[in-house]
Amino acid sequence: MSVDKNNVQCISFFRKAHPVHEVWMKSVSSRKILPYVPDRFLSKNGIGIKRFPALAQIVSIVYGLFIPSAKEYIIEAPATAACLFLKRGRVISINSDTFFYNMKNSSWLVKFYSKLLLKRISGFISTSEMMKNQATKISKVVYPFMENKELFKINPRFENNNVCNVAGIRYTKGTDILIDVFKKYKKKHKDAQLFAPGWEGGDAKTRWIEKIREAGGIAPGFVPAVSFYKKCSVYINPARYEPFGVNVIEAMAAGIPPLVSEYCGAAEIVKKVDKRLIISLNPEEIVKKIEWLKENRKRYYELSRKCRLEVKKHSEKNSIKDFKIKIAELRDKIK
């Protein structure tokens, strides 16, 4: 089933859609992407009314009355479905955030409301098989792509012992595990440095940035990450929950074989390079895996080569093509 691009309205969760989601949305819609609440309610860096999620949902429901009607709506996350409660039209949600994770760990009231949001959604585009398995309705998988071509020009620095993580700083990203791993690794390698640029969100009261700095690491906040990839030979993503993790394929593009948690969606791509790059959440086991990765220079660079080859398969062009195919398949299956 085809739908005219003029009859598809896309809704973002932030002031601006995630760069990958924005490209996907623009490939199937000619309309301007709108946020799920009025722009004036959104903070510069994010979700707006973040401290008052219930208020955000109420505002969103009312705001939905003013959203242009469409035959189909593509939303950036299930939580943005509130603005479409009072609208007609099919709703397809990109499934790449902590919505389902939060459902498991929320109060009965939040779970009840979440189920109401899900009733408004007809199907999902999930960013990994892991996310597809959590979706409650028909779902198709489309892997995100890596934007920064400059990373392919980096020469991985096998000789140093520096560790990098660009996943974001919070509990679900495994920041506490990362810090513990670095402390243990630095005892063996005094010259090791930890670079952890990223946004401290979700559970900022835990003082993650301070703890990284106390451990001797560098946490500059949300800044461009290319310079940090250039300084490191080890990339770790010990996430407890990571829907995909573009940071992982960025590391692969930079030629750094990433050590990735099995709870990270991008692990599905990493496994195609070598299953031994998948790690548990045990800090001592992760340190042993770093030692394994660094003990053989020839193997390291062979893994580096394979990482870059694998990432090139997930280009922007291929991702857009796959997104269009999967959207068409969803339309055919959704009543």
SULQUISUL-V515410 format. One record per pair of residues at least 6 apart in sequence whose C-alpha atoms are under 8 Angstrom apart, sorted by the first residue. I is the first residue (numbers start at 1). J is the second residue. If there is no record, write none. Layout:
i->(I,I)
j->(J,J)
This chain:
i->(1,1,1,1,2,2,3,3,4,5,5,5,5,6,6,6,7,7,7,7,8,8,8,8,8,8,8,8,8,9,9,9,9,9,9,9,9,9,9,10,10,10,10,10,10,10,10,10,10,11,11,11,11,11,11,11,11,11,12,12,12,12,12,12,12,12,13,13,13,13,13,13,13,13,14,14,14,14,14,14,15,15,15,15,15,15,15,15,16,17,17,20,20,21,21,23,24,24,25,25,27,27,28,36,36,36,36,36,36,37,37,37,37,37,38,38,41,41,42,42,43,48,49,49,50,57,57,58,60,60,60,61,61,61,61,61,62,63,64,64,64,64,64,64,65,65,65,69,69,69,70,70,71,71,71,72,72,72,72,73,73,73,73,74,74,74,74,75,75,75,75,75,76,76,76,77,77,77,77,77,77,78,78,78,78,78,78,78,79,79,79,81,81,81,81,82,84,85,90,90,91,91,91,91,92,92,92,92,92,93,93,93,93,94,94,94,94,95,95,95,95,95,95,95,96,96,96,96,96,97,97,98,98,100,100,101,103,103,103,104,118,122,122,122,123,123,123,123,123,124,124,124,124,124,124,125,125,125,125,125,125,125,126,126,126,126,126,126,126,127,127,127,127,127,127,127,128,128,128,128,128,128,128,128,129,129,129,130,130,130,131,131,132,132,132,138,139,140,140,141,142,142,142,142,143,143,143,144,144,144,144,145,145,145,145,145,145,146,146,146,146,146,146,146,147,148,150,151,151,151,151,152,152,152,152,153,154,154,154,154,155,155,155,156,156,156,156,156,156,156,157,157,157,157,158,158,158,158,158,159,160,160,160,160,161,161,161,161,161,161,161,162,162,162,162,162,162,162,162,162,163,163,163,163,163,163,163,163,163,163,164,164,164,164,164,164,164,164,164,165,165,165,165,165,165,165,166,166,166,166,166,167,167,167,167,167,168,168,168,168,168,168,169,169,169,169,169,169,169,169,170,170,170,170,170,170,171,171,172,172,172,172,173,173,173,173,173,173,174,174,174,174,175,175,175,176,177,177,177,177,178,178,178,178,179,179,179,180,181,181,181,181,182,182,183,184,184,185,185,186,186,193,193,193,194,194,194,195,195,195,195,196,196,196,196,196,196,197,197,197,197,197,197,197,198,198,198,198,198,199,199,200,200,200,209,212,212,213,229,229,230,232,233,234,234,234,234,234,235,235,235,235,235,236,236,236,237,237,237,237,237,237,238,238,238,238,238,238,239,239,239,239,239,240,240,240,240,241,241,242,242,242,243,243,243,244,244,244,245,245,245,246,248,248,248,249,249,251,251,252,252,252,252,252,253,253,253,253,254,255,255,255,255,256,256,257,257,257,257,257,258,258,259,259,259,259,259,260,260,260,260,260,261,261,261,261,261,262,262,262,267,269,270,270,270,271,271,272,273,273,273,273,274,277,279,279,279,280,293,293,294)
j->(328,329,331,332,328,331,71,72,29,28,29,30,31,29,30,31,29,70,71,72,28,29,30,31,70,71,72,73,74,29,31,32,33,68,69,70,72,73,74,25,29,31,32,33,34,73,74,75,76,33,34,35,36,73,74,75,76,80,33,34,35,36,75,76,77,80,35,36,47,75,76,77,79,80,35,36,42,46,47,48,35,39,42,43,44,45,46,47,35,33,76,144,145,76,94,320,320,323,33,74,320,324,324,60,63,64,80,82,83,56,59,60,63,83,60,63,48,49,48,49,49,56,55,56,56,82,83,82,80,82,83,82,83,84,85,86,83,83,82,83,84,85,86,87,83,86,87,87,88,89,88,89,88,89,90,89,90,91,92,89,90,91,92,91,92,93,94,81,91,92,93,94,93,94,95,93,94,95,96,97,99,93,94,95,99,117,118,121,99,114,117,117,118,120,121,117,120,120,121,122,120,121,122,123,121,122,123,124,125,121,123,124,125,124,125,126,127,124,125,126,127,131,132,135,126,127,131,243,244,242,243,241,243,134,135,241,110,111,114,111,136,137,138,334,137,138,139,330,334,132,135,137,138,139,140,132,139,140,141,142,326,327,132,135,139,140,141,142,143,141,142,143,144,243,244,265,141,142,143,243,244,265,266,268,141,265,268,243,263,265,243,265,139,140,141,330,330,326,330,326,319,322,323,326,244,314,319,244,246,314,319,246,249,314,315,316,319,246,249,250,311,314,315,316,316,250,226,226,250,253,254,253,254,255,308,254,229,230,254,255,230,254,255,230,232,233,254,255,256,304,230,231,232,233,232,233,294,297,300,233,191,192,232,233,189,191,192,193,232,233,234,191,192,193,194,195,231,232,233,234,182,192,193,194,195,232,233,234,235,236,194,195,196,228,229,232,234,235,236,194,195,196,197,235,236,237,196,197,198,225,247,173,198,237,245,247,196,197,198,199,200,201,175,196,198,199,200,201,208,209,200,201,202,203,204,208,203,240,239,240,241,242,237,238,239,240,241,242,237,238,239,240,208,238,239,208,238,281,282,283,236,237,238,283,211,212,215,283,283,284,286,287,194,215,215,284,287,192,287,192,193,216,217,218,216,217,218,217,218,219,228,212,217,218,219,220,221,218,219,220,221,222,223,225,219,220,221,222,223,221,222,208,209,221,219,218,219,219,251,254,254,256,256,256,257,258,259,290,251,256,257,258,259,258,259,260,248,258,259,260,261,264,259,260,261,279,280,281,260,261,263,264,281,261,263,264,281,263,264,263,264,265,264,265,266,264,265,266,264,265,266,266,258,260,266,266,311,257,258,258,304,307,308,311,307,308,311,312,308,304,305,307,308,304,307,277,300,303,304,307,270,277,277,278,279,289,290,267,270,277,278,279,267,278,279,280,281,278,279,280,278,310,277,278,307,277,278,310,303,306,307,310,303,289,285,286,289,286,299,300,300)
